Amino acid sequence: MSLQSHLAELEKKHRALEAQIHDCQTHPAVDDLEVVELKRKKLLVKDEIERLRQGEPISLH
């Protein structure tokens, strides 16, 4: 997988997590732990995108 396609997939995943967070927060029965977990995942994806853009090696979590 090329770097550009990997970045595109990560950006797509980031947008999907943002949509999930928004959906969770707009429902009256919000599970706060689920929102926290989604935000954590979104941040990890964002960090990975930034590392790739900076030219750092991909970290395997």
PDB file of N, CA, C and O in Angstrom:
ATOM      1  N   MET A   1       0.851  -1.170   0.000  1.00  0.00           N
ATOM      2  CA  MET A   1       0.000   0.000   0.000  1.00  0.00           C
ATOM      3  C   MET A   1       0.899   1.236   0.000  1.00  0.00           C
ATOM      4  O   MET A   1       1.832   1.337   0.796  1.00  0.00           O
ATOM      5  N   SER A   2       0.608   2.164  -0.893  1.00  0.00           N
ATOM      6  CA  SER A   2       1.416   3.374  -0.959  1.00  0.00           C
ATOM      7  C   SER A   2       1.110   4.285   0.232  1.00  0.00           C
ATOM      8  O   SER A   2       0.090   4.142   0.905  1.00  0.00           O
ATOM      9  N   LEU A   3       2.003   5.200   0.461  1.00  0.00           N
ATOM     10  CA  LEU A   3       1.839   6.140   1.564  1.00  0.00           C
ATOM     11  C   LEU A   3       0.573   6.971   1.378  1.00  0.00           C
ATOM     12  O   LEU A   3      -0.172   7.195   2.332  1.00  0.00           O
ATOM     13  N   GLN A   4       0.332   7.425   0.152  1.00  0.00           N
ATOM     14  CA  GLN A   4      -0.845   8.255  -0.108  1.00  0.00           C
ATOM     15  C   GLN A   4      -2.140   7.485   0.128  1.00  0.00           C
ATOM     16  O   GLN A   4      -3.089   8.030   0.692  1.00  0.00           O
ATOM     17  N   SER A   5      -2.189   6.242  -0.290  1.00  0.00           N
ATOM     18  CA  SER A   5      -3.411   5.462  -0.072  1.00  0.00           C
ATOM     19  C   SER A   5      -3.594   5.131   1.406  1.00  0.00           C
ATOM     20  O   SER A   5      -4.721   5.075   1.899  1.00  0.00           O
ATOM     21  N   HIS A   6      -2.490   4.912   2.106  1.00  0.00           N
ATOM     22  CA  HIS A   6      -2.571   4.655   3.549  1.00  0.00           C
ATOM     23  C   HIS A   6      -3.087   5.908   4.271  1.00  0.00           C
ATOM     24  O   HIS A   6      -3.939   5.811   5.154  1.00  0.00           O
ATOM     25  N   LEU A   7      -2.572   7.071   3.894  1.00  0.00           N
ATOM     26  CA  LEU A   7      -3.046   8.324   4.475  1.00  0.00           C
ATOM     27  C   LEU A   7      -4.525   8.534   4.176  1.00  0.00           C
ATOM     28  O   LEU A   7      -5.276   8.979   5.045  1.00  0.00           O
ATOM     29  N   ALA A   8      -4.945   8.222   2.967  1.00  0.00           N
ATOM     30  CA  ALA A   8      -6.349   8.380   2.596  1.00  0.00           C
ATOM     31  C   ALA A   8      -7.234   7.475   3.445  1.00  0.00           C
ATOM     32  O   ALA A   8      -8.306   7.893   3.882  1.00  0.00           O
ATOM     33  N   GLU A   9      -6.804   6.256   3.680  1.00  0.00           N
ATOM     34  CA  GLU A   9      -7.577   5.334   4.521  1.00  0.00           C
ATOM     35  C   GLU A   9      -7.660   5.826   5.970  1.00  0.00           C
ATOM     36  O   GLU A   9      -8.711   5.740   6.605  1.00  0.00           O
ATOM     37  N   LEU A  10      -6.547   6.338   6.478  1.00  0.00           N
ATOM     38  CA  LEU A  10      -6.547   6.863   7.843  1.00  0.00           C
ATOM     39  C   LEU A  10      -7.466   8.081   7.952  1.00  0.00           C
ATOM     40  O   LEU A  10      -8.195   8.223   8.934  1.00  0.00           O
ATOM     41  N   GLU A  11      -7.433   8.953   6.953  1.00  0.00           N
ATOM     42  CA  GLU A  11      -8.307  10.125   6.965  1.00  0.00           C
ATOM     43  C   GLU A  11      -9.776   9.718   6.891  1.00  0.00           C
ATOM     44  O   GLU A  11     -10.629  10.330   7.534  1.00  0.00           O
ATOM     45  N   LYS A  12     -10.065   8.688   6.109  1.00  0.00           N
ATOM     46  CA  LYS A  12     -11.433   8.172   6.021  1.00  0.00           C
ATOM     47  C   LYS A  12     -11.878   7.616   7.383  1.00  0.00           C
ATOM     48  O   LYS A  12     -13.005   7.852   7.817  1.00  0.00           O
ATOM     49  N   LYS A  13     -10.991   6.885   8.041  1.00  0.00           N
ATOM     50  CA  LYS A  13     -11.295   6.323   9.349  1.00  0.00           C
ATOM     51  C   LYS A  13     -11.506   7.447  10.372  1.00  0.00           C
ATOM     52  O   LYS A  13     -12.388   7.353  11.226  1.00  0.00           O
ATOM     53  N   HIS A  14     -10.702   8.499  10.285  1.00  0.00           N
ATOM     54  CA  HIS A  14     -10.823   9.649  11.178  1.00  0.00           C
ATOM     55  C   HIS A  14     -12.193  10.307  11.016  1.00  0.00           C
ATOM     56  O   HIS A  14     -12.847  10.639  12.004  1.00  0.00           O
ATOM     57  N   ARG A  15     -12.623  10.496   9.769  1.00  0.00           N
ATOM     58  CA  ARG A  15     -13.942  11.093   9.510  1.00  0.00           C
ATOM     59  C   ARG A  15     -15.067  10.193  10.020  1.00  0.00           C
ATOM     60  O   ARG A  15     -16.064  10.685  10.548  1.00  0.00           O
ATOM     61  N   ALA A  16     -14.912   8.888   9.863  1.00  0.00           N
ATOM     62  CA  ALA A  16     -15.935   7.951  10.333  1.00  0.00           C
ATOM     63  C   ALA A  16     -16.048   7.991  11.856  1.00  0.00           C
ATOM     64  O   ALA A  16     -17.152   7.946  12.398  1.00  0.00           O
ATOM     65  N   LEU A  17     -14.923   8.076  12.539  1.00  0.00           N
ATOM     66  CA  LEU A  17     -14.941   8.174  13.997  1.00  0.00           C
ATOM     67  C   LEU A  17     -15.594   9.484  14.439  1.00  0.00           C
ATOM     68  O   LEU A  17     -16.344   9.509  15.414  1.00  0.00           O
ATOM     69  N   GLU A  18     -15.307  10.568  13.722  1.00  0.00           N
ATOM     70  CA  GLU A  18     -15.926  11.857  14.035  1.00  0.00           C
ATOM     71  C   GLU A  18     -17.443  11.763  13.894  1.00  0.00           C
ATOM     72  O   GLU A  18     -18.178  12.293  14.728  1.00  0.00           O
ATOM     73  N   ALA A  19     -17.909  11.098  12.854  1.00  0.00           N
ATOM     74  CA  ALA A  19     -19.352  10.931  12.650  1.00  0.00           C
ATOM     75  C   ALA A  19     -19.961  10.082  13.762  1.00  0.00           C
ATOM     76  O   ALA A  19     -21.053  10.383  14.244  1.00  0.00           O
ATOM     77  N   GLN A  20     -19.262   9.025  14.172  1.00  0.00           N
ATOM     78  CA  GLN A  20     -19.755   8.184  15.261  1.00  0.00           C
ATOM     79  C   GLN A  20     -19.865   8.976  16.561  1.00  0.00           C
ATOM     80  O   GLN A  20     -20.842   8.844  17.297  1.00  0.00           O
ATOM     81  N   ILE A  21     -18.861   9.794  16.833  1.00  0.00           N
ATOM     82  CA  ILE A  21     -18.870  10.612  18.040  1.00  0.00           C
ATOM     83  C   ILE A  21     -20.059  11.571  18.004  1.00  0.00           C
ATOM     84  O   ILE A  21     -20.780  11.719  18.991  1.00  0.00           O
ATOM     85  N   HIS A  22     -20.251  12.208  16.873  1.00  0.00           N
ATOM     86  CA  HIS A  22     -21.369  13.137  16.719  1.00  0.00           C
ATOM     87  C   HIS A  22     -22.701  12.420  16.937  1.00  0.00           C
ATOM     88  O   HIS A  22     -23.576  12.927  17.639  1.00  0.00           O
ATOM     89  N   ASP A  23     -22.850  11.242  16.335  1.00  0.00           N
ATOM     90  CA  ASP A  23     -24.090  10.469  16.494  1.00  0.00           C
ATOM     91  C   ASP A  23     -24.332  10.104  17.958  1.00  0.00           C
ATOM     92  O   ASP A  23     -25.454  10.213  18.454  1.00  0.00           O
ATOM     93  N   CYS A  24     -23.297   9.679  18.632  1.00  0.00           N
ATOM     94  CA  CYS A  24     -23.434   9.304  20.051  1.00  0.00           C
ATOM     95  C   CYS A  24     -23.853  10.501  20.897  1.00  0.00           C
ATOM     96  O   CYS A  24     -24.682  10.376  21.798  1.00  0.00           O
ATOM     97  N   GLN A  25     -23.281  11.648  20.602  1.00  0.00           N
ATOM     98  CA  GLN A  25     -23.555  12.823  21.416  1.00  0.00           C
ATOM     99  C   GLN A  25     -24.920  13.435  21.134  1.00  0.00           C
ATOM    100  O   GLN A  25     -25.414  14.217  21.946  1.00  0.00           O
ATOM    101  N   THR A  26     -25.541  13.105  20.013  1.00  0.00           N
ATOM    102  CA  THR A  26     -26.843  13.679  19.697  1.00  0.00           C
ATOM    103  C   THR A  26     -27.994  12.828  20.200  1.00  0.00           C
ATOM    104  O   THR A  26     -29.145  13.262  20.154  1.00  0.00           O
ATOM    105  N   HIS A  27     -27.713  11.637  20.674  1.00  0.00           N
ATOM    106  CA  HIS A  27     -28.765  10.777  21.214  1.00  0.00           C
ATOM    107  C   HIS A  27     -28.918  11.022  22.711  1.00  0.00           C
ATOM    108  O   HIS A  27     -27.932  11.266  23.406  1.00  0.00           O
ATOM    109  N   PRO A  28     -30.131  10.959  23.198  1.00  0.00           N
ATOM    110  CA  PRO A  28     -30.359  11.238  24.627  1.00  0.00           C
ATOM    111  C   PRO A  28     -29.691  10.237  25.570  1.00  0.00           C
ATOM    112  O   PRO A  28     -29.280  10.611  26.668  1.00  0.00           O
ATOM    113  N   ALA A  29     -29.578   9.000  25.169  1.00  0.00           N
ATOM    114  CA  ALA A  29     -28.975   7.979  26.033  1.00  0.00           C
ATOM    115  C   ALA A  29     -27.508   7.783  25.634  1.00  0.00           C
ATOM    116  O   ALA A  29     -27.136   6.749  25.079  1.00  0.00           O
ATOM    117  N   VAL A  30     -26.695   8.782  25.924  1.00  0.00           N
ATOM    118  CA  VAL A  30     -25.287   8.757  25.541  1.00  0.00           C
ATOM    119  C   VAL A  30     -24.496   7.919  26.530  1.00  0.00           C
ATOM    120  O   VAL A  30     -24.602   8.092  27.744  1.00  0.00           O
ATOM    121  N   ASP A  31     -23.704   7.012  25.987  1.00  0.00           N
ATOM    122  CA  ASP A  31     -22.792   6.226  26.812  1.00  0.00           C
ATOM    123  C   ASP A  31     -21.460   6.982  26.839  1.00  0.00           C
ATOM    124  O   ASP A  31     -20.703   6.964  25.868  1.00  0.00           O
ATOM    125  N   ASP A  32     -21.191   7.642  27.961  1.00  0.00           N
ATOM    126  CA  ASP A  32     -19.996   8.477  28.067  1.00  0.00           C
ATOM    127  C   ASP A  32     -18.713   7.684  27.831  1.00  0.00           C
ATOM    128  O   ASP A  32     -17.768   8.204  27.237  1.00  0.00           O
ATOM    129  N   LEU A  33     -18.670   6.453  28.283  1.00  0.00           N
ATOM    130  CA  LEU A  33     -17.475   5.633  28.080  1.00  0.00           C
ATOM    131  C   LEU A  33     -17.248   5.332  26.601  1.00  0.00           C
ATOM    132  O   LEU A  33     -16.109   5.288  26.137  1.00  0.00           O
ATOM    133  N   GLU A  34     -18.324   5.129  25.873  1.00  0.00           N
ATOM    134  CA  GLU A  34     -18.195   4.876  24.439  1.00  0.00           C
ATOM    135  C   GLU A  34     -17.658   6.120  23.729  1.00  0.00           C
ATOM    136  O   GLU A  34     -16.809   6.018  22.844  1.00  0.00           O
ATOM    137  N   VAL A  35     -18.149   7.275  24.118  1.00  0.00           N
ATOM    138  CA  VAL A  35     -17.671   8.528  23.514  1.00  0.00           C
ATOM    139  C   VAL A  35     -16.185   8.726  23.816  1.00  0.00           C
ATOM    140  O   VAL A  35     -15.418   9.110  22.934  1.00  0.00           O
ATOM    141  N   VAL A  36     -15.788   8.468  25.035  1.00  0.00           N
ATOM    142  CA  VAL A  36     -14.381   8.609  25.418  1.00  0.00           C
ATOM    143  C   VAL A  36     -13.516   7.658  24.591  1.00  0.00           C
ATOM    144  O   VAL A  36     -12.457   8.047  24.098  1.00  0.00           O
ATOM    145  N   GLU A  37     -13.963   6.422  24.443  1.00  0.00           N
ATOM    146  CA  GLU A  37     -13.201   5.440  23.658  1.00  0.00           C
ATOM    147  C   GLU A  37     -13.109   5.856  22.195  1.00  0.00           C
ATOM    148  O   GLU A  37     -12.045   5.727  21.590  1.00  0.00           O
ATOM    149  N   LEU A  38     -14.188   6.346  21.621  1.00  0.00           N
ATOM    150  CA  LEU A  38     -14.171   6.816  20.230  1.00  0.00           C
ATOM    151  C   LEU A  38     -13.214   8.003  20.071  1.00  0.00           C
ATOM    152  O   LEU A  38     -12.474   8.079  19.090  1.00  0.00           O
ATOM    153  N   LYS A  39     -13.231   8.910  21.021  1.00  0.00           N
ATOM    154  CA  LYS A  39     -12.326  10.067  20.962  1.00  0.00           C
ATOM    155  C   LYS A  39     -10.870   9.631  21.070  1.00  0.00           C
ATOM    156  O   LYS A  39      -9.995  10.196  20.415  1.00  0.00           O
ATOM    157  N   ARG A  40     -10.615   8.616  21.906  1.00  0.00           N
ATOM    158  CA  ARG A  40      -9.248   8.099  22.045  1.00  0.00           C
ATOM    159  C   ARG A  40      -8.770   7.495  20.730  1.00  0.00           C
ATOM    160  O   ARG A  40      -7.642   7.737  20.300  1.00  0.00           O
ATOM    161  N   LYS A  41      -9.641   6.701  20.090  1.00  0.00           N
ATOM    162  CA  LYS A  41      -9.289   6.098  18.810  1.00  0.00           C
ATOM    163  C   LYS A  41      -9.051   7.167  17.747  1.00  0.00           C
ATOM    164  O   LYS A  41      -8.120   7.070  16.947  1.00  0.00           O
ATOM    165  N   LYS A  42      -9.911   8.189  17.753  1.00  0.00           N
ATOM    166  CA  LYS A  42      -9.783   9.273  16.779  1.00  0.00           C
ATOM    167  C   LYS A  42      -8.444   9.987  16.957  1.00  0.00           C
ATOM    168  O   LYS A  42      -7.781  10.321  15.975  1.00  0.00           O
ATOM    169  N   LEU A  43      -8.050  10.219  18.203  1.00  0.00           N
ATOM    170  CA  LEU A  43      -6.776  10.870  18.474  1.00  0.00           C
ATOM    171  C   LEU A  43      -5.595  10.015  18.015  1.00  0.00           C
ATOM    172  O   LEU A  43      -4.624  10.536  17.466  1.00  0.00           O
ATOM    173  N   LEU A  44      -5.679   8.706  18.239  1.00  0.00           N
ATOM    174  CA  LEU A  44      -4.611   7.813  17.780  1.00  0.00           C
ATOM    175  C   LEU A  44      -4.476   7.848  16.257  1.00  0.00           C
ATOM    176  O   LEU A  44      -3.367   7.852  15.723  1.00  0.00           O
ATOM    177  N   VAL A  45      -5.613   7.873  15.568  1.00  0.00           N
ATOM    178  CA  VAL A  45      -5.583   7.945  14.099  1.00  0.00           C
ATOM    179  C   VAL A  45      -4.987   9.280  13.668  1.00  0.00           C
ATOM    180  O   VAL A  45      -4.167   9.327  12.750  1.00  0.00           O
ATOM    181  N   LYS A  46      -5.392  10.361  14.320  1.00  0.00           N
ATOM    182  CA  LYS A  46      -4.858  11.684  13.985  1.00  0.00           C
ATOM    183  C   LYS A  46      -3.346  11.719  14.190  1.00  0.00           C
ATOM    184  O   LYS A  46      -2.614  12.246  13.352  1.00  0.00           O
ATOM    185  N   ASP A  47      -2.881  11.159  15.303  1.00  0.00           N
ATOM    186  CA  ASP A  47      -1.443  11.112  15.573  1.00  0.00           C
ATOM    187  C   ASP A  47      -0.703  10.320  14.506  1.00  0.00           C
ATOM    188  O   ASP A  47       0.383  10.714  14.081  1.00  0.00           O
ATOM    189  N   GLU A  48      -1.277   9.216  14.074  1.00  0.00           N
ATOM    190  CA  GLU A  48      -0.645   8.397  13.029  1.00  0.00           C
ATOM    191  C   GLU A  48      -0.593   9.168  11.711  1.00  0.00           C
ATOM    192  O   GLU A  48       0.413   9.109  11.002  1.00  0.00           O
ATOM    193  N   ILE A  49      -1.652   9.883  11.378  1.00  0.00           N
ATOM    194  CA  ILE A  49      -1.663  10.707  10.160  1.00  0.00           C
ATOM    195  C   ILE A  49      -0.543  11.742  10.227  1.00  0.00           C
ATOM    196  O   ILE A  49       0.193  11.925   9.257  1.00  0.00           O
ATOM    197  N   GLU A  50      -0.415  12.405  11.347  1.00  0.00           N
ATOM    198  CA  GLU A  50       0.621  13.430  11.498  1.00  0.00           C
ATOM    199  C   GLU A  50       2.021  12.827  11.414  1.00  0.00           C
ATOM    200  O   GLU A  50       2.911  13.421  10.805  1.00  0.00           O
ATOM    201  N   ARG A  51       2.228  11.657  12.015  1.00  0.00           N
ATOM    202  CA  ARG A  51       3.538  10.997  11.927  1.00  0.00           C
ATOM    203  C   ARG A  51       3.889  10.686  10.478  1.00  0.00           C
ATOM    204  O   ARG A  51       5.022  10.896  10.047  1.00  0.00           O
ATOM    205  N   LEU A  52       2.917  10.187   9.737  1.00  0.00           N
ATOM    206  CA  LEU A  52       3.177   9.849   8.342  1.00  0.00           C
ATOM    207  C   LEU A  52       3.469  11.096   7.517  1.00  0.00           C
ATOM    208  O   LEU A  52       4.344  11.086   6.652  1.00  0.00           O
ATOM    209  N   ARG A  53       2.741  12.154   7.786  1.00  0.00           N
ATOM    210  CA  ARG A  53       2.981  13.407   7.058  1.00  0.00           C
ATOM    211  C   ARG A  53       4.343  13.997   7.396  1.00  0.00           C
ATOM    212  O   ARG A  53       4.952  14.667   6.561  1.00  0.00           O
ATOM    213  N   GLN A  54       4.823  13.760   8.599  1.00  0.00           N
ATOM    214  CA  GLN A  54       6.126  14.258   9.027  1.00  0.00           C
ATOM    215  C   GLN A  54       7.265  13.363   8.525  1.00  0.00           C
ATOM    216  O   GLN A  54       8.435  13.733   8.613  1.00  0.00           O
ATOM    217  N   GLY A  55       6.918  12.195   8.003  1.00  0.00           N
ATOM    218  CA  GLY A  55       7.928  11.296   7.478  1.00  0.00           C
ATOM    219  C   GLY A  55       8.487  10.329   8.490  1.00  0.00           C
ATOM    220  O   GLY A  55       9.496   9.676   8.225  1.00  0.00           O
ATOM    221  N   GLU A  56       7.846  10.218   9.664  1.00  0.00           N
ATOM    222  CA  GLU A  56       8.308   9.265  10.656  1.00  0.00           C
ATOM    223  C   GLU A  56       7.838   7.868  10.290  1.00  0.00           C
ATOM    224  O   GLU A  56       6.821   7.717   9.612  1.00  0.00           O
ATOM    225  N   PRO A  57       8.557   6.851  10.725  1.00  0.00           N
ATOM    226  CA  PRO A  57       8.131   5.480  10.419  1.00  0.00           C
ATOM    227  C   PRO A  57       6.793   5.129  11.056  1.00  0.00           C
ATOM    228  O   PRO A  57       6.424   5.685  12.090  1.00  0.00           O
ATOM    229  N   ILE A  58       6.080   4.216  10.441  1.00  0.00           N
ATOM    230  CA  ILE A  58       4.789   3.755  10.952  1.00  0.00           C
ATOM    231  C   ILE A  58       5.026   2.967  12.229  1.00  0.00           C
ATOM    232  O   ILE A  58       5.865   2.066  12.261  1.00  0.00           O
ATOM    233  N   SER A  59       4.288   3.304  13.286  1.00  0.00           N
ATOM    234  CA  SER A  59       4.422   2.555  14.530  1.00  0.00           C
ATOM    235  C   SER A  59       3.388   1.437  14.542  1.00  0.00           C
ATOM    236  O   SER A  59       2.244   1.625  14.130  1.00  0.00           O
ATOM    237  N   LEU A  60       3.799   0.304  15.009  1.00  0.00           N
ATOM    238  CA  LEU A  60       2.890  -0.830  15.101  1.00  0.00           C
ATOM    239  C   LEU A  60       2.451  -0.950  16.540  1.00  0.00           C
ATOM    240  O   LEU A  60       3.247  -1.325  17.401  1.00  0.00           O
ATOM    241  N   HIS A  61       1.197  -0.637  16.816  1.00  0.00           N
ATOM    242  CA  HIS A  61       0.666  -0.633  18.181  1.00  0.00           C
ATOM    243  C   HIS A  61       0.382  -2.028  18.620  1.00  0.00           C
ATOM    244  O   HIS A  61      -0.073  -2.242  19.744  1.00  0.00           O
TER     245      HIS A  61
END
